Amino acid sequence: MSDLDEARAIRYFLDAFCDRDTINLALSQELYPVALFHSQQVCEKCAKGCLALSAIMIARDHHASNLFNSSIIPVSKDLKSKFQRSLVFMSRLESYYIPSRYGVDTAGRVHYLKYDPDSVRELSQAAGDFLELCLEFFEIQTGTSLPRSRELLEEYFLANYSHCIRRLE
C-alpha cells in the first residue's frame, strides 16, 4: 500500500469521527433519525477507509458492505469474526440510509418510522465498535498506531500525510 492509500483511509476515518461526534449530540437531543443516519455514515466511511487502504476506491455507493465483505474480510485475519458480526449491523444501518435522512425518497414514496430509542442506541454503539475495528485493521495492515480522538487523528494526518493532500487551508 502507498502513502496515498493510507492518507485516503485516514481521511475517511476522520470523516467517520465527525459523524460519531454528531451521533452523540443527536442522541442527547433524542434526534433518533439523525443518530441512525450518522451511524450508517460511520460504517460507510470506515468501510471505504479499509477499502482505500487496499487501493479500492468507491465514491458513489452507500452500500459498501458487499465490497467490504468480499475484499476486506478475507484478509482481515484475527479481526475476521468481529468484522463478520459487524456486517449484521451494517446491513441494518444501510436499510435506514434513505428513511432516516429523507421523508420522501427519489421515487416519491413517503417514509415515516417510529424509532425505538434502545435500538437506535444499540446501532449507534455498533457503529462506534465498527470504527474501532477499522482502526485496528489499519494498524495491523500498516504497523502504525492511530490516535482515537478526532483532534489527535487530524494532527497525525496533517503531520504524516500533508504531501498527499491536494490543498491545505
Contact map, one row per residue, 1 for C-alpha under 8 A:
1110110000000000000000000000000000000000000000000000111000000000000000000000000000000000000000000000000000000000000000000000000000000000000000000000000000000000000000000
1111110000000000000000000000000000000000000000000000000000000000000000000000000000000000000000000000000000000000000000000000000000000000000000000000000000000000000000000
1111111000000000000000000000000000000000000000000000000000000000000000000000000000000000000000000000000000000000000000000000000000000000000000000000000000000000100100000
0111111100000000000000000000000000000000000000000000000000000000000000000000000000000000000000000000000000000000000000000000000000000000000000000000000000000000100100000
1111111110000000000000000000000000000000000000000001111000000000000000000000000000000000000000000000000000000000000000000000000000000000000000000000000000000000000000000
1111111111000000000000000000000000000000000000000001100000000000000000000000000000000000000000000000000000000000000000000000000000000000000000000000000000000000000000000
0011111111100000000000000000000000000000000000000000000000000000000000000000000000000000000000000000000000000000000000000000000000000000000000000000000000001000100110000
0001111111110000000000000000000000000000000000001001100000000000000000000000000000000000000000000000000000000000000000000000000000000000000000000000000000000000000000000
0000111111111000000000000000000000000000000001011111100000000000000000000000000000000000000000000000000000000000000000000000000000000000000000000000000000000000000000000
0000011111111100000000000000000000000000000000001000000000000000000000000000000000000000000000000000000000000000000000000000000000000000000000000000000000001000000000000
0000001111111110000000000000000000000000000000001000000000000000000000000000000000000000000000000000000000000000000000000000000000000000000000000000000000001000000000000
0000000111111111000000000000000000000000000011011000000000000000000000000000000000000000000000000000000000000000000000000000000000000000000000000000000000000000000000000
0000000011111111100000000000000000000000000011001000000000000000000000000000000000000000000000000000000000000000000000000000000000100010000000000000000000000000000000000
0000000001111111110000000000000000000000000000000000000000000000000000000000000000000000000000000000000000000000000000000000000000000000000000000000010011000000000000000
0000000000111111111000000000000000000000010010000000000000000000000000000000000000000000000000000000000000000000000000000000000000000000000000000000000000000000000000000
0000000000011111111100000000000000000000111011000000000000000000000000000000000000000000000000000000000000000000000000000000000000100000000000000000000000000000000000000
0000000000001111111110000000000000000000010000000000000000000000000000000000000000000000000000000000000000000000000000000000000000000000000000000000110000000000000000000
0000000000000111111111000000000000000000000000000000000000000000000000000000000000000000000000000000000000000000000000000000000000000000000000000000010000000000000000000
0000000000000011111111100000000000000110110000000000000000000000000000000000000000000000000000000000000000000000000000000000000000000000000000000000000000000000000000000
0000000000000001111111110000000000000110010000000000000000000000000000000000000000000000000000000000000000000000000000000000000100000000000000000000000000000000000000000
0000000000000000111111111000000000000000000000000000000000000000000000000000000000000000000000000000000000000000000000000000000000000000000000000000000000000000000000000
0000000000000000011111111100000000100100000000000000000000000000000000000000000000000000000000000000000000000000000000000000000000000000000000000000000000000000000000000
0000000000000000001111111110000001110110000000000000000000000000000000000000000000000000000000000000000000000000000000000001000000000000000000000000000000000000000000000
0000000000000000000111111111000000100000000000000000000000000000000000000000000000000000000000000000000000000000000000000000000000000000000000000000000000000000000000000
0000000000000000000011111111100000000000000000000000000000000000000000000000000000000000000000000000000000000000000000000000000000000000000000000000000000000000000000000
0000000000000000000001111111111101100000000000000000000000000000000000000000000000000000000000000000000000000000000000000000000000000000000000000000000000000000000000000
0000000000000000000000111111111100100000000000000000000000000000000000000000000000000000000000000000000000000000000000001000000000000000000000000000000000000000000000000
0000000000000000000000011111111000000000000000000000000000000000000000000000000000000000000000000000000000000000000000000000000000000000000000000000000000000000000000000
0000000000000000000000001111111000000000000000000000000000000000000000000000000000000000000000000000000000000000000000000000000000000000000000000000000000000000000000000
0000000000000000000000000111111100000000000000000000000000000000000000000000000000000000000000000000000000000000000010000000000000000000000000000000000000000000000000000
0000000000000000000000000111111111100000000000000000000000000000000000000000000000000000000000000000000000000000000000000000000000000000000000000000000000000000000000000
0000000000000000000000000110011111110000000000000000000000000000000000000000000000000000000000000000000000000000001010010000000000000000000000000000000000000000000000000
0000000000000000000000000000001111111000000000000000000000000000000000000000000000000000000000000001100000000000001000000000000000000000000000000000000000000000000000000
0000000000000000000000100100001111111100000000000000000000000000000000000000000000000000000000000001100000000000000000000000000000000000000000000000000000000000000000000
0000000000000000000001110110001111111110000000000000000000000000000000000000000000000000000000000000000000000000000000010001000000000000000000000000000000000000000000000
0000000000000000000000100000000111111111000000000000000000000000000000000000000000000000000010011001000000000000000000010011000000000000000000000000000000000000000000000
0000000000000000000000000000000011111111100000000000000000000000000000000000000000000000000010011001100000000000000000000000000000000000000000000000000000000000000000000
0000000000000000001101100000000001111111110000000000000000000000000000000000000000000000000000000000000000000000000000000000000000000000000000000000000000000000000000000
0000000000000000001100100000000000111111111000000000000000000000000000000000000000000000000010000000000000000000000000000011001100000000000000000000000000000000000000000
0000000000000000000000000000000000011111111100000000000000000000000000000000000000000000010011011000000000000000000000000000001000000000000000000000000000000000000000000
0000000000000001001000000000000000001111111110000000000000000000000000000000000000000000000000000000000000000000000000000000000000000000000000000000000000000000000000000
0000000000000011101100000000000000000111111111000000000000000000000000000000000000000000000000000000000000000000000000000000001100100000000000000000000000000000000000000
0000000000000001000000000000000000000011111111100000000000000000000000000000000000000000010000000000000000000000000000000000001001100000000000000000000000000000000000000
0000000000000000000000000000000000000001111111110000000000000111100000000000000000000000000000000000000000000000000000000000000000000000000000000000000000000000000000000
0000000000011011000000000000000000000000111111111000000000000000000000000000000000000000000000000000000000000000000000000000000000000000000000000000000000000000000000000
0000000010011001000000000000000000000000011111111100000000000000000000000000000000000000000000000000000000000000000000000000000001100100000000000000000000000000000000000
0000000000000000000000000000000000000000001111111110000000000001100100000000000000000000000000000000000000000000000000000000000000000100000000000000000000000000000000000
0000000010010000000000000000000000000000000111111111000011000001000100000000000000000000000000000000000000000000000000000000000000000000000000000000000000000000000000000
0000000111111000000000000000000000000000000011111111100000000000000000000000000000000000000000000000000000000000000000000000000000000100000000000000000000000000000000000
0000000010000000000000000000000000000000000001111111110000000000000100010000000000000000000000000000000000000000000000000000000000000100110000000000000000000000000000000
0000000010000000000000000000000000000000000000111111111110000000000100110000000000000000000000000000000000000000000000000000000000000000000000000000000000000000000000000
0000110110000000000000000000000000000000000000011111111110000000000000000000000000000000000000000000000000000000000000000000000000000000000000000000000000000000000000000
1000110110000000000000000000000000000000000000001111111100000000000000000000000000000000000000000000000000000000000000000000000000000000010000000000000000000000000000000
1000100000000000000000000000000000000000000000000111111100000000000000010000000000000000000000000000000000000000000000000000000000000000000000000000000000000000000000000
1000100000000000000000000000000000000000000000000011111110000000000000000000000000000000000000000000000000000000000000000000000000000000000000000000000000000000000000000
0000000000000000000000000000000000000000000000000011111111000000000000000000000000000000000000000000000000000000000000000000000000000000000000000000000000000000000000000
0000000000000000000000000000000000000000000000010011001111100000000000000000000000000000000000000000000000000000000000000000000000000000000000000000000000000000000000000
0000000000000000000000000000000000000000000000010000000111111000000000000000000000000000000000000000000000000000000000000000000000000000000000000000000000000000000000000
0000000000000000000000000000000000000000000000000000000011111000000000000000000000000000000000000000000000000000000000000000000000000000000000000000000000000000000000000
0000000000000000000000000000000000000000000000000000000001111100000000000000000000000000000000000000000000000000000000000000000000000000000000000000000000000000000000000
0000000000000000000000000000000000000000000000000000000001111111000000000000000000000000000000000000000000000000000000000000000000000000000000000000000000000000000000000
0000000000000000000000000000000000000000000100000000000000011111000000000000000000000000000001000000000000000000000000000000000000000000000000000000000000000000000000000
0000000000000000000000000000000000000000000100000000000000001111110000000000000000000000000001000000000000000000000000000000000000000000000000000000000000000000000000000
0000000000000000000000000000000000000000000100110000000000001111111100000000000000000000000000000000000000000000000000000000000000000000000000000000000000000000000000000
0000000000000000000000000000000000000000000100100000000000000011111110000000000000000010011000000000000000000000000000000000000000000000000000000000000000000000000000000
0000000000000000000000000000000000000000000000000000000000000011111111000000000000000000000000000000000000000000000000000000000000000000000000000000000000000000000000000
0000000000000000000000000000000000000000000000000000000000000001111111110000000000000000000000000000000000000000000000000000000000000000000000000000000000000000000000000
0000000000000000000000000000000000000000000000110110000000000001111111111000000000000000000000000000000000000000000000000000000000000000000000000000000000000000000000000
0000000000000000000000000000000000000000000000000000000000000000111111111100000000010010000000000000000000000000000000000000000000000000000000000000000000000000000000000
0000000000000000000000000000000000000000000000000000000000000000011111111100000000000000000000000000000000000000000000000000000000000000000000000000000000000000000000000
0000000000000000000000000000000000000000000000000010000000000000001111111110000000000000000000000000000000000000000000000000000000000000000000000000000000000000000000000
0000000000000000000000000000000000000000000000000110010000000000001111111111000000000000000000000000000000000000000000000000000000000000000000000000000000000000000000000
0000000000000000000000000000000000000000000000000000000000000000000111111111101100110000000000000000000000000000000000000000000000000000000000000000000000000000000000000
0000000000000000000000000000000000000000000000000000000000000000000011111111100100000000000000000000000000000000000000000000000000000000000000000000000000000000000000000
0000000000000000000000000000000000000000000000000000000000000000000000111111100100000000000000000000000000000000000000000000000000000000000000000000000000000000000000000
0000000000000000000000000000000000000000000000000000000000000000000000011111111100000000000000000000000000000000000000000000000000000000100000000000000000000000000000000
0000000000000000000000000000000000000000000000000000000000000000000000001111111100000000000000000000000000000000000000000000000000000000000000000000000000000000000000000
0000000000000000000000000000000000000000000000000000000000000000000000000001111110000000000000000000000000000000000000000000000000000000000000000000000000000000000000000
0000000000000000000000000000000000000000000000000000000000000000000000001001111111100000000000000000000000000000000000000000000000001000100000000000000000000000000000000
0000000000000000000000000000000000000000000000000000000000000000000000001111111111110000000000000000000000000000000000000000000000000000000000000000000000000000000000000
0000000000000000000000000000000000000000000000000000000000000000000000000000011111111000000000000000000000000000000000000000000000000000000000000000000000000000000000000
0000000000000000000000000000000000000000000000000000000000000000000000000000001111111100000000000000000000000000000000000000000000001000000000000000000000000000000000000
0000000000000000000000000000000000000000000000000000000000000000000000001000001111111110000000000000000000000000000000000000000001001000000000000000000000000000000000000
0000000000000000000000000000000000000000000000000000000000000000000010001000000111111111000000000000000000000000000000000000000000000000000000000000000000000000000000000
0000000000000000000000000000000000000000000000000000000000000000000000000000000011111111100000000000000000000000000000000000000000000000000000000000000000000000000000000
0000000000000000000000000000000000000000000000000000000000000000000000000000000001111111110000000000000000000000000000000000010001000000000000000000000000000000000000000
0000000000000000000000000000000000000000000000000000000000000000100010000000000000111111111000000000000000000000000000000000000000000000000000000000000000000000000000000
0000000000000000000000000000000000000000000000000000000000000000000000000000000000011111111100000000000000000000000000000000000000000000000000000000000000000000000000000
0000000000000000000000000000000000000000000000000000000000000000000000000000000000001111111110000000000000000000000000000010011000000000000000000000000000000000000000000
0000000000000000000000000000000000000001001000000000000000000000100000000000000000000111111111000000000000000000000000000000001000000000000000000000000000000000000000000
0000000000000000000000000000000000000000000000000000000000000000100000000000000000000011111111100000000000000000000000000000000000000000000000000000000000000000000000000
0000000000000000000000000000000000000000000000000000000000000000000000000000000000000001111111110000000000000000000000000000000000000000000000000000000000000000000000000
0000000000000000000000000000000000011011000000000000000000000000000000000000000000000000111111111000000000000000000000000010000000000000000000000000000000000000000000000
0000000000000000000000000000000000000001000000000000000000000110000000000000000000000000011111111000000000000000000000000000000000000000000000000000000000000000000000000
0000000000000000000000000000000000000000000000000000000000000000000000000000000000000000001111111100000000000000000000000000000000000000000000000000000000000000000000000
0000000000000000000000000000000000011001000000000000000000000000000000000000000000000000000111111111000000000000000000000000000000000000000000000000000000000000000000000
0000000000000000000000000000000000011001000000000000000000000000000000000000000000000000000011111111100000000000000000000000000000000000000000000000000000000000000000000
0000000000000000000000000000000000000000000000000000000000000000000000000000000000000000000000111111111010000000000000000000000000000000000000000000000000000000000000000
0000000000000000000000000000000000000000000000000000000000000000000000000000000000000000000000011111111110000011100000000000000000000000000000000000000000000000000000000
0000000000000000000000000000000011011000000000000000000000000000000000000000000000000000000000011111111000000000000000000000000000000000000000000000000000000000000000000
0000000000000000000000000000000011001000000000000000000000000000000000000000000000000000000000001111111000000000000000000000000000000000000000000000000000000000000000000
0000000000000000000000000000000000000000000000000000000000000000000000000000000000000000000000000111111110000010000000000000000000000000000000000000000000000000000000000
0000000000000000000000000000000000000000000000000000000000000000000000000000000000000000000000000111111110000111000000000000000000000000000000000000000000000000000000000
0000000000000000000000000000000000000000000000000000000000000000000000000000000000000000000000000010011111111110000000000000000000000000000000000000000000000000000000000
0000000000000000000000000000000000000000000000000000000000000000000000000000000000000000000000000110011111111110000000000000000000000000000000000000000000000000000000000
0000000000000000000000000000000000000000000000000000000000000000000000000000000000000000000000000000000111111000000000000000000000000000000000000000000000000000000000000
0000000000000000000000000000000000000000000000000000000000000000000000000000000000000000000000000000000111111000000000000000000000000000000000000000000000000000000000000
0000000000000000000000000000000000000000000000000000000000000000000000000000000000000000000000000000000111111100000000000000000000000000000000000000000000000000000000000
0000000000000000000000000000000000000000000000000000000000000000000000000000000000000000000000000000000111111110000000000000000000000000000000000000000000000000000000000
0000000000000000000000000000000000000000000000000000000000000000000000000000000000000000000000000000001110011111000000000000000000000000000000000000000000000000000000000
0000000000000000000000000000000000000000000000000000000000000000000000000000000000000000000000000010011110001111100000000000000000000000000000000000000000000000000000000
0000000000000000000000000000000000000000000000000000000000000000000000000000000000000000000000000010001000000111110000000000000000000000000000000000000000000000000000000
0000000000000000000000000000000000000000000000000000000000000000000000000000000000000000000000000010000000000011111000000000000000000000000000000000000000000000000000000
0000000000000000000000000000000000000000000000000000000000000000000000000000000000000000000000000000000000000001111100000000000000000000000000000000000000000000000000000
0000000000000000000000000000000110000000000000000000000000000000000000000000000000000000000000000000000000000000111110110000000000000000000000000000000000000000000000000
0000000000000000000000000000000000000000000000000000000000000000000000000000000000000000000000000000000000000000011111110000000000000000000000000000000000000000000000000
0000000000000000000000000000010100000000000000000000000000000000000000000000000000000000000000000000000000000000001111111000000000000000000000000000000000000000000000000
0000000000000000000000000000000000000000000000000000000000000000000000000000000000000000000000000000000000000000000111111100000000000000000000000000000000000000000000000
0000000000000000000000000000000000000000000000000000000000000000000000000000000000000000000000000000000000000000001111111110000000000000000000000000000000000000000000000
0000000000000000000000000000000100110000000000000000000000000000000000000000000000000000000000000000000000000000001111111111000000000000000000000000000000000000000000000
0000000000000000000000000010000000000000000000000000000000000000000000000000000000000000000000000000000000000000000011111111100000000000000000000000000000000000000000000
0000000000000000000000000000000000000000000000000000000000000000000000000000000000000000000000000000000000000000000001111111110000000000000000000000000000000000000000000
0000000000000000000000000000000000010010000000000000000000000000000000000000000000000000100010000000000000000000000000111111111000000000000000000000000000000000000000000
0000000000000000000000100000000000110010000000000000000000000000000000000000000000000000000000000000000000000000000000011111111100000000000000000000000000000000000000000
0000000000000000000000000000000000000000000000000000000000000000000000000000000000000000000000000000000000000000000000001111111110000000000000000000000000000000000000000
0000000000000000000000000000000000000000000000000000000000000000000000000000000000000100100000000000000000000000000000000111111111000000000000000000000000000000000000000
0000000000000000000000000000000000000011011000000000000000000000000000000000000000000000110000000000000000000000000000000011111111100000000000000000000000000000000000000
0000000000000000000100000000000000000010010000000000000000000000000000000000000000000000000000000000000000000000000000000001111111110000000000000000000000000000000000000
0000000000000000000000000000000000000000000000000000000000000000000000000000000000000000000000000000000000000000000000000000111111111000000000000000000000000000000000000
0000000000000000000000000000000000000000001001000000000000000000000000000000000000100100000000000000000000000000000000000000011111111100000000000000000000000000000000000
0000000000001001000000000000000000000000011001000000000000000000000000000000000000000000000000000000000000000000000000000000001111111110000000000000000000000000000000000
0000000000000000000000000000000000000000000000000000000000000000000000000000000000000000000000000000000000000000000000000000000111111111000000000000000000000000000000000
0000000000000000000000000000000000000000000000000000000000000000000000000000001001100000000000000000000000000000000000000000000011111111100000000000000000000000000000000
0000000000000000000000000000000000000000000001101100000000000000000000000000000000000000000000000000000000000000000000000000000001111111110000000000000000000000000000000
0000000000001000000000000000000000000000000000000000000000000000000000000000000000000000000000000000000000000000000000000000000000111111111000000100000000000000000000000
0000000000000000000000000000000000000000000000000000000000000000000000000000000000000000000000000000000000000000000000000000000000011111111100000000000000000000000000000
0000000000000000000000000000000000000000000000000100000000000000000000000001001000000000000000000000000000000000000000000000000000001111111110000000000000000000000000000
0000000000000000000000000000000000000000000000000100100000000000000000000000000000000000000000000000000000000000000000000000000000000111111111110000000000000000000000000
0000000000000000000000000000000000000000000000000000000000000000000000000000000000000000000000000000000000000000000000000000000000000011111111111100000000000000000000000
0000000000000000000000000000000000000000000000000000000000000000000000000000000000000000000000000000000000000000000000000000000000000001111111110000000000000000000000000
0000000000000000000000000000000000000000000000000000000000000000000000000000000000000000000000000000000000000000000000000000000000000000111111100000000000000000000000000
0000000000000000000000000000000000000000000000000000000000000000000000000000000000000000000000000000000000000000000000000000000000000000011111110000000000000000000000000
0000000000000000000000000000000000000000000000000000000000000000000000000000000000000000000000000000000000000000000000000000000000000000011111111000000000000000000000000
0000000000000000000000000000000000000000000000000000000000000000000000000000000000000000000000000000000000000000000000000000000000000000011101111100000000000000000000000
0000000000000000000000000000000000000000000000000000000000000000000000000000000000000000000000000000000000000000000000000000000000000000001000111110000000000000000000000
0000000000000000000000000000000000000000000000000000000000000000000000000000000000000000000000000000000000000000000000000000000000000010001000011111000010010000000000000
0000000000000000000000000000000000000000000000000000000000000000000000000000000000000000000000000000000000000000000000000000000000000000000000001111110110010000000000000
0000000000000000000000000000000000000000000000000000000000000000000000000000000000000000000000000000000000000000000000000000000000000000000000000111110110000000000000000
0000000000000000100000000000000000000000000000000000000000000000000000000000000000000000000000000000000000000000000000000000000000000000000000000011111110000000000000000
0000000000000100110000000000000000000000000000000000000000000000000000000000000000000000000000000000000000000000000000000000000000000000000000000011111111000000000000000
0000000000000000000000000000000000000000000000000000000000000000000000000000000000000000000000000000000000000000000000000000000000000000000000000000111111100000000000000
0000000000000000000000000000000000000000000000000000000000000000000000000000000000000000000000000000000000000000000000000000000000000000000000000011111111110000000000000
0000000000000100000000000000000000000000000000000000000000000000000000000000000000000000000000000000000000000000000000000000000000000000000000000111111111111000000000000
0000000000000100000000000000000000000000000000000000000000000000000000000000000000000000000000000000000000000000000000000000000000000000000000000000011111111100000000000
0000000000000000000000000000000000000000000000000000000000000000000000000000000000000000000000000000000000000000000000000000000000000000000000000000001111111110000000000
0000000000000000000000000000000000000000000000000000000000000000000000000000000000000000000000000000000000000000000000000000000000000000000000000110000111111111000000000
0000001001100000000000000000000000000000000000000000000000000000000000000000000000000000000000000000000000000000000000000000000000000000000000000000000011111111110000000
0000000000000000000000000000000000000000000000000000000000000000000000000000000000000000000000000000000000000000000000000000000000000000000000000000000001111111110000000
0000000000000000000000000000000000000000000000000000000000000000000000000000000000000000000000000000000000000000000000000000000000000000000000000000000000111111110000000
0000000000000000000000000000000000000000000000000000000000000000000000000000000000000000000000000000000000000000000000000000000000000000000000000000000000011111111000000
0011001000000000000000000000000000000000000000000000000000000000000000000000000000000000000000000000000000000000000000000000000000000000000000000000000000001111111110000
0000000000000000000000000000000000000000000000000000000000000000000000000000000000000000000000000000000000000000000000000000000000000000000000000000000000001111111110010
0000000000000000000000000000000000000000000000000000000000000000000000000000000000000000000000000000000000000000000000000000000000000000000000000000000000000001111110000
0011001000000000000000000000000000000000000000000000000000000000000000000000000000000000000000000000000000000000000000000000000000000000000000000000000000000000111111000
0000001000000000000000000000000000000000000000000000000000000000000000000000000000000000000000000000000000000000000000000000000000000000000000000000000000000000111111110
0000000000000000000000000000000000000000000000000000000000000000000000000000000000000000000000000000000000000000000000000000000000000000000000000000000000000000000111110
0000000000000000000000000000000000000000000000000000000000000000000000000000000000000000000000000000000000000000000000000000000000000000000000000000000000000000000011111
0000000000000000000000000000000000000000000000000000000000000000000000000000000000000000000000000000000000000000000000000000000000000000000000000000000000000000010011111
0000000000000000000000000000000000000000000000000000000000000000000000000000000000000000000000000000000000000000000000000000000000000000000000000000000000000000000000111
